Structures are given as structure tokens and as C-alpha cells.
Amino acid sequence: MSPAALSNVTLPADLSLDSGQALSGVSIAYEAYGALNAAKDNAILVCHALTGDQFVASEHPVTGKSGWWERMVGPGKPVDTDRFFVICANVIGSCMGSTGPASEASDGRPYAMRFPVITIRDMVRGLVGLLDVLGIERLHTAVGGSMGGMQVLSIAANFPERANRVLAIATTARHSAQNIAFHEVGRQAIMADPAWHNGDYYAAGAQPDAGLAVARMAAHITYLSEEGLTRKFGRRLQDRPDGSAGAKSFGFDADFQVESYLRYQGSGFTRRFDANSYLYITRAMDYFDLAEEHGGTLAEAFAGSKARFCIVSFDTDWLYPTSESRHIVHALNAAGAPVSFVELSAPYGHDSFLLDVPALDRVVKGFVG
């Protein structure tokens, strides 16, 4: 599917950050599909996950792969671009056109580690700035999975007048110690790579690809379920490069198919993502705690919201398990917000929101309306 618009806007005002710093001349890269109606009330904002981008329903310019949610967004699909104007923007801190560590600072050099540490709320401030530029005062729906779900919850909590409906999938209202621990392993892998050069590697001709690949491998394990991994790989051995059947090498090659799969995931990731962006975005996710932002009580975060909510979890997601979604639902109930909740059964773990789960299609279509 071709986007109606592939654009990059510069926000007219400085972007104030939770750290107390501010960014000037912030660029937001986005894609839009469908047409905005005269009343400007048919806009749907789709928020992407940690390693996602604005290419939600069109070919990725680096990998050539289909959009990451193409099965969900398009003509006649659950998020129907024949009816809705669908926007997906690259978050600040990322590396697909929006301002991030690889962007040029005022001195003409990449920010690198001079880029300020950001939060999910800062990302949302950037998205709201984009909506202002587009003249969209209130969204029909804000929808996102994983980190995208954090963003839509943050919109509801911090900009309650900006969305009529909020659909949060496979997400959480705060990062747990386990979540933070997994991210720290990835960050340390990147920073231990000799090519990282304290983040100032852009002119060095070598990226910290080894460290970034390990970070991706570690994170990817958390996106899958044990059932899914067993079903797909089990303990099956990898065929040898000479074409012979799988056999133990009695060395440290990728003997098992699952090892080969993870190495493929890691090496492919380095071709489309910036290592410093990975550091900054994972830190933003680790800092995320909606209750902390609103006096320590999650219900208070939603006290001013007039939106309708739908919260979706998956039974095999151990990264953001159903208990995390129930925590959000209980807070919404306490705040008196209208909310529906469903736990879906799928074998794919956290990544279920990206994969072929027909029950999710029905939920999304029914809620978006």
C-alpha cells in the first residue's frame, strides 16, 4: 500500500522535555494513509513499538519488507483507510527521519550522546506537536502495541482532550524490574562494543554492530513464547553449510536452528537501526511509570480522560503479561472511565499483536468502529 503522504515536518516551537532540557527544530517523520475529512474527526494515530517506525502499511525503504502492521491497516482492513485518515510517526530519539542521536546538532555534527535523555511523555509531546501542525485537534482513535501502547496511554493521561478512543495492546503502565534488566543487558552489549566509541561512531566508518546484534537477540527472546519457540525450532539442528544434515559441530557454530534464527535477527537489525537510538528508546521505556507521573496513583492518571478505552493482552505474553493489563483496567475503573478488556489466546508471545491473530482483527475492527 502506498501512503497518501510521506512527510517530515519541523515543529514550530521548542520541544520541552521531562529532563528540563529542550530540543529546537525538532523534525517528525511520518506517513499518512487515506484522506482527512472536512471536519478533521476521522484521524487515527498508530504508535509504533521500540524498533518500529512510521512504515506501518507500506514498504520499508531500507529492508524492502512490507509495513509492520500492513495486515491491520489498509482499505477494508480493521483500520480502514477508506474511512479513516491514518497517521504513523517515527518517535523522537529514533532513526528513521525524526530527530534523534544521529541527527545533526547546531554545530553540524551528530548529537550522539549529547542528545538529551527522553521519556515516553516526551515522545508523545512530539506526536501532539505533529497533530497541531496537521490541524487535528482530536483523534478518532489512538492505537498502539507494546511501546506504542505506552504512548497511547500517555496521550490519554497527559493530553486527555486529544483522543476519543484509546486502544492499548500488549502493554503496561510501567516497566518492571525484569523489563529494565533485559534492556540493561542490551545497552551494556552495545556500550561494550569497541566500535561504540562512547556513542561518537558516526564518522568512524564502523558501527557497533556486534553489540547491537546481541542486544536485539536478547530482546527478541522476550518477544516470543516458549511454546512458539518449541513449535518452530525445538532442539532441531541446523543443516551444515556443505548441505549435509544437521549434526553437532562440537564447537560454537550455530548448531541449533534457534541459534541461527537469533543470529539472523541480530544481523538484520543492524542494517536498519541506530545503536544510540536503541540506548535512548530503551531508557525512555524503563523510565515509563504513569502512576509516578500523577502523584503515585494510576487512577489519577486517567481522572481527566473522557475517552473510551480498550485494553488487549495475550495469554502467552510474558514480557507484558495479562496481569499488567488488568492493573490498567482496574485503574480505569477506579477513574470511572469506560473500558473494555480482553485477553486473547495466541501461541506467539508478546509479538502476537504483530502476527496473524484473527481474534485481534475482530477486536480492533469492532472498537475502532
C-alpha positions in Angstrom: 0.0 0.0 0.0 1.3 3.4 -0.9 1.0 6.2 1.6 -1.1 9.2 0.9 1.8 11.3 2.2 5.4 10.7 3.2 6.4 13.7 5.1 8.7 15.3 7.6 7.6 18.4 9.5 9.6 20.7 11.7 7.8 21.6 14.9 7.4 25.4 15.1 8.3 25.6 18.8 11.0 24.1 21.0 10.1 20.8 22.5 10.3 20.9 26.3 11.5 17.6 27.8 10.9 15.9 31.2 14.7 16.2 31.9 14.3 20.0 31.9 16.1 20.4 28.6 14.5 21.4 25.3 15.1 20.5 21.7 14.9 23.1 18.9 14.0 22.5 15.3 12.5 19.0 16.1 11.7 17.0 12.9 8.9 14.4 13.0 8.9 12.0 10.1 5.5 10.4 9.4 3.4 8.6 6.8 -0.3 9.1 6.3 -2.9 6.9 4.5 -6.4 7.7 3.5 -8.0 11.2 3.5 -8.7 13.6 6.3 -12.3 14.7 6.1 -13.6 18.3 6.3 -14.4 18.0 10.0 -11.0 16.5 10.7 -12.6 14.0 13.0 -11.6 10.8 11.2 -7.9 10.7 12.1 -6.4 7.6 13.7 -2.9 7.7 15.2 -1.0 4.4 15.2 2.0 4.4 17.6 4.9 2.1 16.9 6.9 -0.1 19.2 10.6 0.1 20.2 12.1 -1.0 16.9 9.2 0.1 14.8 8.9 3.1 12.5 6.4 5.1 10.5 6.2 2.5 7.8 3.1 0.9 9.2 1.4 -0.1 5.9 3.9 0.4 3.2 7.3 -1.0 2.1 10.2 -0.2 4.3 12.8 1.8 2.3 15.8 0.0 3.9 14.6 -3.6 4.1 12.1 -3.7 1.3 9.7 -5.6 3.6 6.0 -4.9 3.9 4.8 -2.5 6.6 4.9 -3.8 10.1 1.1 -3.7 10.5 0.1 -4.0 6.9 -2.3 -6.8 7.8 -4.2 -4.4 10.1 -4.0 -1.1 8.2 -5.4 -0.5 4.7 -8.5 -0.4 2.5 -11.2 -2.6 4.0 -8.9 -3.8 6.8 -9.7 -3.4 10.6 -8.1 0.1 10.5 -9.8 1.0 7.2 -8.0 3.7 5.2 -11.1 4.0 3.0 -12.8 5.6 6.1 -10.0 6.9 8.2 -7.0 9.2 7.9 -4.3 7.0 9.4 -1.1 8.6 10.7 2.0 6.8 11.9 5.1 8.9 13.0 8.6 7.9 13.9 9.2 8.9 17.5 11.8 11.3 18.6 15.0 9.5 19.6 14.6 7.1 16.8 16.5 6.9 13.5 14.0 6.9 10.5 13.8 10.7 10.0 12.7 12.1 13.3 15.2 14.0 15.5 17.4 11.6 17.4 21.0 10.9 18.3 22.1 10.5 14.7 20.6 13.9 13.8 22.7 16.9 13.1 23.0 19.3 16.1 23.5 23.1 15.8 27.3 22.6 15.3 26.7 20.4 12.3 27.8 17.2 14.0 25.5 14.3 15.0 24.2 14.7 18.6 25.4 11.2 19.5 25.4 11.1 23.3 24.8 14.8 23.6 21.2 14.1 22.7 19.1 14.6 25.8 17.6 11.6 27.6 13.9 11.4 26.7 10.8 9.8 28.1 7.6 8.3 26.6 5.9 11.5 27.5 8.5 13.5 25.5 7.7 11.2 22.5 4.0 12.0 22.9 4.7 15.7 23.1 6.4 15.3 19.7 3.3 13.4 18.4 1.0 16.1 19.7 3.1 18.7 18.0 2.7 16.9 14.8 -1.1 16.8 15.2 -1.1 20.5 15.8 0.8 21.1 12.6 -1.7 18.9 10.8 -4.6 20.8 12.3 -6.0 17.7 14.1 -7.4 18.7 17.5 -9.0 15.4 18.5 -8.2 11.9 17.2 -10.9 9.4 16.5 -8.6 6.7 17.9 -5.1 6.4 19.3 -3.9 2.8 18.9 -0.6 1.1 19.7 1.0 -2.1 20.8 3.9 -2.6 23.2 5.8 0.8 23.4 3.1 2.1 21.1 0.6 1.1 23.9 2.6 3.2 26.4 2.3 6.2 24.1 -1.4 5.9 23.7 -1.9 5.6 27.4 0.4 8.6 27.9 -1.8 10.6 25.4 -4.9 9.7 27.4 -3.2 10.6 30.7 -1.4 13.8 29.7 -3.4 15.1 26.8 -6.9 13.8 27.7 -8.7 16.1 25.2 -6.8 14.7 22.2 -8.4 11.2 21.6 -12.0 9.9 21.6 -10.9 6.3 21.8 -7.7 4.6 23.1 -6.7 1.1 22.1 -3.7 -0.2 24.0 -2.4 -3.7 23.1 0.1 -5.9 24.8 1.5 -3.1 27.0 2.0 -1.9 30.5 1.6 1.3 32.6 5.1 1.0 34.0 8.3 -1.1 33.3 9.0 -3.8 35.8 12.4 -4.7 37.2 12.6 -7.6 34.9 11.9 -5.4 31.8 14.6 -2.9 32.9 17.0 -5.8 33.5 16.6 -7.1 29.9 17.1 -3.7 28.5 20.2 -3.1 30.6 21.8 -6.3 29.1 21.2 -4.9 25.6 22.6 -1.5 26.5 25.7 -2.9 28.1 26.3 -5.1 25.0 26.2 -2.0 22.8 28.4 0.1 25.0 31.0 -2.8 25.4 31.4 -3.0 21.6 34.8 -1.3 20.8 33.2 0.4 17.8 30.8 2.3 20.0 33.4 5.0 20.8 31.3 6.5 23.6 28.5 6.9 21.1 30.6 9.1 18.7 30.9 6.5 15.9 29.1 8.2 13.1 32.2 9.4 11.3 34.4 6.4 12.3 33.3 4.2 9.4 32.4 1.3 11.8 29.2 0.9 13.8 28.8 -1.1 17.0 27.0 -3.8 15.0 28.2 -6.7 17.2 26.8 -5.1 20.4 23.6 -4.0 18.7 23.1 -7.5 17.3 23.4 -9.1 20.7 21.0 -6.5 22.2 18.5 -7.4 19.5 19.0 -11.1 20.1 18.4 -10.8 23.8 15.3 -8.6 23.3 13.9 -10.8 20.6 13.8 -13.8 23.0 11.4 -11.8 25.3 9.0 -11.2 22.4 8.4 -14.9 21.8 6.8 -17.6 23.9 8.3 -20.9 25.0 5.5 -22.7 23.2 6.2 -20.7 20.0 9.9 -21.3 20.1 9.4 -25.0 20.8 6.9 -25.4 18.0 9.1 -23.5 15.5 12.5 -24.8 16.4 12.5 -27.4 19.2 16.0 -28.8 19.6 16.4 -29.3 15.8 19.9 -29.0 14.5 20.9 -26.6 11.7 21.9 -28.2 8.3 25.6 -27.7 7.7 26.9 -25.3 5.0 28.0 -28.2 2.8 24.4 -29.4 2.6 24.8 -32.3 5.0 22.1 -33.0 7.5 22.2 -31.3 10.9 24.9 -32.6 13.2 26.7 -31.3 16.3 29.8 -29.4 15.4 31.4 -29.8 18.8 32.3 -26.1 18.5 30.5 -22.8 18.8 28.9 -22.5 15.4 25.1 -22.1 15.3 24.4 -25.8 15.8 20.7 -25.3 16.7 18.1 -23.8 14.4 17.1 -21.4 17.1 20.7 -20.1 17.3 20.8 -19.5 13.6 17.4 -17.7 13.8 18.6 -15.3 16.5 21.8 -14.5 14.7 19.8 -13.7 11.6 17.6 -11.4 13.6 20.6 -9.7 15.1 22.5 -9.1 11.9 19.4 -7.9 10.0 18.5 -5.4 12.7 21.9 -3.7 12.5 21.1 -2.7 8.8 18.1 -0.7 9.8 18.6 0.7 13.3 21.0 3.0 15.1 22.7 1.7 18.2 22.4 5.0 20.1 18.7 5.2 19.3 18.4 1.8 20.9 20.0 3.1 24.1 17.8 6.2 24.2 14.5 4.5 23.5 15.0 1.6 25.9 15.9 4.1 28.6 12.7 6.0 27.8 10.7 2.8 28.2 12.5 2.0 31.5 11.6 5.4 32.9 7.9 4.9 32.0 5.6 4.9 35.0 2.3 6.6 34.6 1.4 6.4 38.2 4.6 8.1 39.2 3.9 10.9 36.8 0.5 11.5 38.5 1.1 11.5 42.2 1.7 7.8 42.6 -1.8 6.6 41.8 -2.5 5.2 38.4 -6.2 6.0 38.6 -5.3 9.7 38.9 -3.5 9.5 35.6 -6.8 8.8 33.9 -9.0 11.0 36.1 -9.4 13.7 33.4 -9.9 11.5 30.4 -13.2 11.4 28.5 -12.0 8.7 26.1 -13.3 5.2 25.7 -10.7 2.5 26.3 -10.0 -1.0 25.0 -7.1 -2.9 26.6 -5.9 -6.2 25.0 -3.4 -8.8 26.3 -2.2 -12.2 25.1 -2.1 -15.3 27.3 1.4 -16.2 26.2 2.9 -12.7 26.6 5.4 -13.0 29.5 7.0 -9.6 28.8 3.8 -7.6 29.4 1.6 -10.3 30.9 -2.2 -10.0 31.3 -1.7 -9.0 35.0 -0.2 -5.7 33.7 -3.3 -5.1 31.5 -5.6 -5.9 34.4 -3.7 -3.3 36.5 -4.5 -0.7 33.9 -8.2 -1.8 33.7 -8.6 -1.6 37.4 -7.2 2.0 37.4 -9.5 3.0 34.6 -12.5 1.5 36.5 -11.4 3.5 39.6 -11.3 6.6 37.5 -14.8 6.0 36.1 -13.5 5.6 32.5 -15.4 3.4 30.1 -13.2 0.4 29.3 -13.4 -3.0 27.7 -10.8 -5.7 28.2 -10.0 -8.9 26.5 -7.2 -11.5 26.9 -6.7 -13.3 23.6 -5.2 -16.7 23.1 -2.2 -16.9 20.8 0.9 -19.0 20.7 3.3 -16.2 19.7 4.0 -14.4 22.9 4.4 -10.7 23.0 4.8 -10.5 19.2 1.2 -11.7 18.9 0.0 -8.2 18.2 2.1 -8.1 15.0 1.2 -11.6 13.8 -1.8 -13.4 12.4 -4.3 -13.5 15.2 -7.8 -13.2 13.7 -9.4 -12.5 17.1 -7.3 -9.3 17.4 -8.5 -8.2 13.9 -12.1 -8.5 15.2 -11.4 -6.6 18.4 -9.6 -3.8 16.5 -12.4 -3.5 13.9 -15.1 -3.6 16.5 -13.6 -1.0 18.7 -12.4 1.5 16.0 -16.0 1.2 14.5 
